[in-house]
Amino acid sequence: MSKQYKWYKIIENENLLQWQSNNMCIAEANGKKITLAKHNNTILAFVYKCPHAGGILADGFIDTLGNVVCPLHRYKFSIHNGRNVSGEGYYLKTFPIEIREDGIYVGFAEEGFFSFLH
């Protein structure tokens, strides 16, 4: 069974996002801060803070392999699947993105009592 997502509009157009020189920016959806990253002309989304020590991920950088590098301790996470690739054992929560005619949307997994079955 696949996950069910509730979709939230981030912004009408990618050009309205305040991209930093590191190809990342902070966005908000449904009252929740997230990080957006642009890699290989694709927009990806993941949590705002590093799961290790709470570093603001948008203040880090994306390496050539498509990993976000935390600015605090240089932990690396795949922006595609959230895996910790530097070996510390943490996991970065990622979110699906949809580009629609009326804007950019992020999907948050619907949480429910039986969500563990998905």
C-alpha positions in Angstrom: 0.0 0.0 0.0 1.4 3.4 -0.9 1.4 6.4 1.4 -1.5 8.9 1.2 -0.5 12.6 1.1 -2.3 15.8 1.8 -1.0 18.4 -0.6 -0.3 22.0 0.4 0.5 24.9 -1.9 3.9 26.5 -1.2 3.9 29.3 -3.8 2.5 30.1 -7.3 5.8 30.1 -9.2 9.3 28.9 -8.6 10.7 32.4 -9.5 9.0 33.8 -6.5 11.0 31.7 -4.1 14.0 33.4 -2.5 16.7 31.0 -3.6 20.1 31.4 -1.9 23.4 31.0 -3.7 23.5 27.4 -2.4 20.3 26.5 -4.4 18.3 26.1 -1.2 15.6 28.2 0.4 13.2 28.0 3.4 9.5 27.7 2.6 6.3 27.2 4.6 3.4 24.9 4.0 0.5 24.4 6.4 2.3 26.4 9.1 5.4 24.2 8.9 8.9 25.4 7.8 10.6 23.2 5.3 13.7 23.4 3.1 13.5 23.4 -0.6 16.5 22.5 -2.7 17.1 22.7 -6.5 19.3 19.9 -7.9 19.6 19.0 -11.5 16.7 21.2 -12.4 14.5 19.4 -9.9 12.9 20.9 -6.7 13.1 18.6 -3.7 11.8 19.2 -0.2 12.9 18.0 3.3 12.8 19.1 6.9 13.9 22.5 8.1 16.4 21.3 10.7 19.0 18.6 10.8 17.8 15.6 12.8 21.2 15.4 14.7 21.6 18.8 16.3 19.0 21.1 14.8 21.2 22.9 12.3 19.3 25.0 9.7 19.8 22.8 6.6 19.2 25.8 4.2 22.4 27.3 5.6 24.4 24.2 4.5 25.1 23.2 0.9 24.4 20.5 -1.6 27.4 18.4 -2.7 27.9 17.1 -6.2 26.2 13.8 -5.4 22.9 15.4 -4.3 23.4 15.3 -0.6 22.6 18.1 1.7 25.4 18.9 4.1 24.5 20.2 7.5 26.3 23.5 8.4 26.9 22.4 12.0 28.7 19.0 11.9 28.8 18.3 8.2 26.5 15.3 8.4 25.3 14.4 4.9 21.8 13.2 3.8 20.5 12.3 0.4 17.9 14.9 -0.7 16.2 12.2 -2.7 15.5 9.6 0.0 16.7 11.0 3.3 19.4 8.4 3.9 22.3 9.5 6.1 25.3 8.9 3.8 28.1 10.0 6.2 27.4 7.0 8.5 26.0 8.5 11.7 22.7 6.6 11.4 20.2 9.6 11.3 17.4 9.9 8.8 16.3 13.1 7.1 12.5 13.3 6.5 11.8 14.2 2.8 8.6 15.3 1.2 7.2 14.8 -2.4 6.9 17.9 -4.6 4.3 18.5 -7.4 4.6 21.2 -9.9 1.1 22.1 -11.0 -0.4 24.8 -13.3 -1.4 26.9 -10.3 1.8 26.5 -8.3 4.2 24.3 -6.4 2.8 21.8 -3.8 4.4 19.7 -1.1 2.9 16.5 0.2 2.7 15.6 3.9 1.9 12.0 4.8 -1.5 11.7 6.3 -1.0 10.5 9.9 -3.6 8.3 11.4 -3.9 5.5 13.9 -3.3 2.9 11.1 -0.7 4.9 9.2 1.9 2.3 10.2 0.2 -0.1 7.8 1.2 2.0 4.7 
